[in-house]
Amino acid sequence: MLNACESLAGADDLLQTVPTVIAMSDSINDASAVVFAARFYSAVASAQSVSTALEQAKVAMAVSALDDADLPEVRAREDVDLVSLLLVQPMSSR
């Protein structure tokens, strides 16, 4: 994830190195960035897909009545399925 305002323009270049990029299409205020990051990384840490984590983060922003909920956008290489892409593997039960 690019933690910077107006970072979407460089996303396609980064896809040559990484499978997916989440970036902001415009300036985002601090409160929105905090809500987005907290929910997104919490979902990722609990072994949810990138797609689910992104959706949860955007919903958290909308529920918080933050105007910037439409700014986070995802770009992915053609061979990447965001619904199944996990950045953290679930812990196996003992």
C-alpha atoms as an extended CHARMM CRD file, in Angstrom:
* protein
*
        94  EXT
         1         1  MET       CA              0.0000000000        0.0000000000        0.0000000000  PROA      1               0.0000000000
         2         2  LEU       CA              1.2940000000        3.4360000000       -0.8730000000  PROA      2               0.0000000000
         3         3  ASN       CA              0.7660000000        5.5590000000        2.2110000000  PROA      3               0.0000000000
         4         4  ALA       CA              0.7720000000        8.8730000000        0.3870000000  PROA      4               0.0000000000
         5         5  CYS       CA             -1.6690000000       11.2720000000       -1.2090000000  PROA      5               0.0000000000
         6         6  GLU       CA             -2.1200000000       11.2050000000       -4.9700000000  PROA      6               0.0000000000
         7         7  SER       CA             -0.0080000000        8.0660000000       -5.3360000000  PROA      7               0.0000000000
         8         8  LEU       CA             -2.1850000000        6.2680000000       -7.8790000000  PROA      8               0.0000000000
         9         9  ALA       CA             -0.2480000000        7.7000000000      -10.8260000000  PROA      9               0.0000000000
        10        10  GLY       CA              2.7990000000        5.5490000000      -10.0520000000  PROA      10              0.0000000000
        11        11  ALA       CA              0.8780000000        2.3550000000       -9.3430000000  PROA      11              0.0000000000
        12        12  ASP       CA              1.2320000000        0.8100000000      -12.7910000000  PROA      12              0.0000000000
        13        13  ASP       CA              5.0150000000        1.1850000000      -12.6960000000  PROA      13              0.0000000000
        14        14  LEU       CA              5.1500000000       -0.6080000000       -9.3410000000  PROA      14              0.0000000000
        15        15  LEU       CA              3.1510000000       -3.5460000000      -10.7030000000  PROA      15              0.0000000000
        16        16  GLN       CA              6.2720000000       -4.6320000000      -12.5410000000  PROA      16              0.0000000000
        17        17  THR       CA              7.7050000000       -5.5300000000       -9.1200000000  PROA      17              0.0000000000
        18        18  VAL       CA              4.7580000000       -6.2570000000       -6.8290000000  PROA      18              0.0000000000
        19        19  PRO       CA              1.4940000000       -8.1340000000       -7.4640000000  PROA      19              0.0000000000
        20        20  THR       CA             -0.8520000000       -5.3830000000       -6.3010000000  PROA      20              0.0000000000
        21        21  VAL       CA             -0.8560000000       -1.7370000000       -5.2740000000  PROA      21              0.0000000000
        22        22  ILE       CA             -3.3760000000        0.1710000000       -3.2000000000  PROA      22              0.0000000000
        23        23  ALA       CA             -2.9730000000        3.8900000000       -3.6620000000  PROA      23              0.0000000000
        24        24  MET       CA             -4.8580000000        7.1340000000       -3.1980000000  PROA      24              0.0000000000
        25        25  SER       CA             -6.3200000000        8.8690000000       -6.2380000000  PROA      25              0.0000000000
        26        26  ASP       CA             -6.2090000000       12.2970000000       -4.5720000000  PROA      26              0.0000000000
        27        27  SER       CA             -5.2740000000       13.9790000000       -1.3070000000  PROA      27              0.0000000000
        28        28  ILE       CA             -6.6310000000       12.1770000000        1.7370000000  PROA      28              0.0000000000
        29        29  ASN       CA             -7.0440000000       13.7450000000        5.1680000000  PROA      29              0.0000000000
        30        30  ASP       CA             -5.2680000000       12.3420000000        8.2160000000  PROA      30              0.0000000000
        31        31  ALA       CA             -8.4180000000       10.9550000000        9.8910000000  PROA      31              0.0000000000
        32        32  SER       CA             -9.3650000000        9.0500000000        6.7540000000  PROA      32              0.0000000000
        33        33  ALA       CA             -5.8380000000        7.6890000000        6.3540000000  PROA      33              0.0000000000
        34        34  VAL       CA             -5.7900000000        6.4740000000        9.9640000000  PROA      34              0.0000000000
        35        35  VAL       CA             -9.1970000000        4.7660000000        9.7170000000  PROA      35              0.0000000000
        36        36  PHE       CA             -8.2690000000        3.1710000000        6.3920000000  PROA      36              0.0000000000
        37        37  ALA       CA             -4.8790000000        1.8970000000        7.5310000000  PROA      37              0.0000000000
        38        38  ALA       CA             -6.1450000000        0.5820000000       10.8720000000  PROA      38              0.0000000000
        39        39  ARG       CA             -8.9730000000       -1.4300000000        9.3020000000  PROA      39              0.0000000000
        40        40  PHE       CA             -6.9880000000       -2.5760000000        6.2620000000  PROA      40              0.0000000000
        41        41  TYR       CA             -3.9850000000       -3.8380000000        8.2200000000  PROA      41              0.0000000000
        42        42  SER       CA             -6.2010000000       -5.4060000000       10.8800000000  PROA      42              0.0000000000
        43        43  ALA       CA             -7.9780000000       -7.4190000000        8.1950000000  PROA      43              0.0000000000
        44        44  VAL       CA             -4.6970000000       -8.3770000000        6.5080000000  PROA      44              0.0000000000
        45        45  ALA       CA             -3.2270000000       -9.4450000000        9.8720000000  PROA      45              0.0000000000
        46        46  SER       CA             -6.2200000000      -11.7080000000       10.4760000000  PROA      46              0.0000000000
        47        47  ALA       CA             -5.4700000000      -13.5360000000        7.1980000000  PROA      47              0.0000000000
        48        48  GLN       CA             -8.2390000000      -11.9940000000        5.1190000000  PROA      48              0.0000000000
        49        49  SER       CA             -7.7820000000      -11.4280000000        1.4080000000  PROA      49              0.0000000000
        50        50  VAL       CA             -6.5890000000       -8.1330000000       -0.0050000000  PROA      50              0.0000000000
        51        51  SER       CA            -10.0100000000       -7.6850000000       -1.6000000000  PROA      51              0.0000000000
        52        52  THR       CA            -11.8270000000       -8.1990000000        1.7060000000  PROA      52              0.0000000000
        53        53  ALA       CA             -9.3800000000       -5.9970000000        3.6250000000  PROA      53              0.0000000000
        54        54  LEU       CA             -9.8060000000       -3.1820000000        1.1130000000  PROA      54              0.0000000000
        55        55  GLU       CA            -13.5900000000       -3.4210000000        1.2340000000  PROA      55              0.0000000000
        56        56  GLN       CA            -13.6140000000       -3.4430000000        5.0460000000  PROA      56              0.0000000000
        57        57  ALA       CA            -11.3460000000       -0.3850000000        5.1520000000  PROA      57              0.0000000000
        58        58  LYS       CA            -13.5250000000        1.5460000000        2.7190000000  PROA      58              0.0000000000
        59        59  VAL       CA            -16.6690000000        0.6050000000        4.6610000000  PROA      59              0.0000000000
        60        60  ALA       CA            -15.0360000000        1.7480000000        7.9190000000  PROA      60              0.0000000000
        61        61  MET       CA            -14.2990000000        5.0880000000        6.2890000000  PROA      61              0.0000000000
        62        62  ALA       CA            -17.8660000000        5.4330000000        5.0210000000  PROA      62              0.0000000000
        63        63  VAL       CA            -19.3910000000        4.4460000000        8.3730000000  PROA      63              0.0000000000
        64        64  SER       CA            -17.1750000000        7.0350000000       10.0490000000  PROA      64              0.0000000000
        65        65  ALA       CA            -18.7500000000        9.6190000000        7.6900000000  PROA      65              0.0000000000
        66        66  LEU       CA            -15.3910000000       10.3800000000        6.1190000000  PROA      66              0.0000000000
        67        67  ASP       CA            -15.6010000000       11.9870000000        2.6780000000  PROA      67              0.0000000000
        68        68  ASP       CA            -12.4900000000       10.2400000000        1.3690000000  PROA      68              0.0000000000
        69        69  ALA       CA            -13.8970000000        6.6800000000        1.2570000000  PROA      69              0.0000000000
        70        70  ASP       CA            -13.7200000000        6.6530000000       -2.5440000000  PROA      70              0.0000000000
        71        71  LEU       CA            -10.0250000000        7.5970000000       -2.7360000000  PROA      71              0.0000000000
        72        72  PRO       CA             -8.3000000000        4.2490000000       -2.0530000000  PROA      72              0.0000000000
        73        73  GLU       CA             -8.0140000000        2.3320000000       -5.3110000000  PROA      73              0.0000000000
        74        74  VAL       CA             -6.4440000000       -0.9910000000       -6.1110000000  PROA      74              0.0000000000
        75        75  ARG       CA             -4.3970000000       -1.9840000000       -9.1150000000  PROA      75              0.0000000000
        76        76  ALA       CA             -3.2480000000       -5.5450000000       -9.6970000000  PROA      76              0.0000000000
        77        77  ARG       CA             -1.3840000000       -7.4730000000      -12.3280000000  PROA      77              0.0000000000
        78        78  GLU       CA             -3.5930000000       -9.5000000000      -14.6550000000  PROA      78              0.0000000000
        79        79  ASP       CA             -2.4420000000      -12.7860000000      -13.1100000000  PROA      79              0.0000000000
        80        80  VAL       CA             -3.4400000000      -11.7520000000       -9.5520000000  PROA      80              0.0000000000
        81        81  ASP       CA             -6.7640000000      -12.6730000000       -7.9700000000  PROA      81              0.0000000000
        82        82  LEU       CA             -7.3400000000      -10.1870000000       -5.1340000000  PROA      82              0.0000000000
        83        83  VAL       CA            -10.1260000000      -12.3480000000       -3.6890000000  PROA      83              0.0000000000
        84        84  SER       CA             -7.6730000000      -15.1630000000       -2.9790000000  PROA      84              0.0000000000
        85        85  LEU       CA             -4.5110000000      -13.0940000000       -2.3690000000  PROA      85              0.0000000000
        86        86  LEU       CA             -3.4800000000      -13.4150000000        1.2780000000  PROA      86              0.0000000000
        87        87  LEU       CA             -0.5430000000      -11.4300000000        2.6220000000  PROA      87              0.0000000000
        88        88  VAL       CA             -0.5940000000      -13.3400000000        5.9120000000  PROA      88              0.0000000000
        89        89  GLN       CA             -1.1780000000      -17.0570000000        6.1270000000  PROA      89              0.0000000000
        90        90  PRO       CA             -3.7570000000      -18.1910000000        8.7140000000  PROA      90              0.0000000000
        91        91  MET       CA             -2.3500000000      -19.8420000000       11.8050000000  PROA      91              0.0000000000
        92        92  SER       CA             -3.0250000000      -23.5530000000       11.8710000000  PROA      92              0.0000000000
        93        93  SER       CA             -5.0530000000      -24.7930000000       14.8030000000  PROA      93              0.0000000000
        94        94  ARG       CA             -3.2810000000      -26.9990000000       17.2960000000  PROA      94              0.0000000000
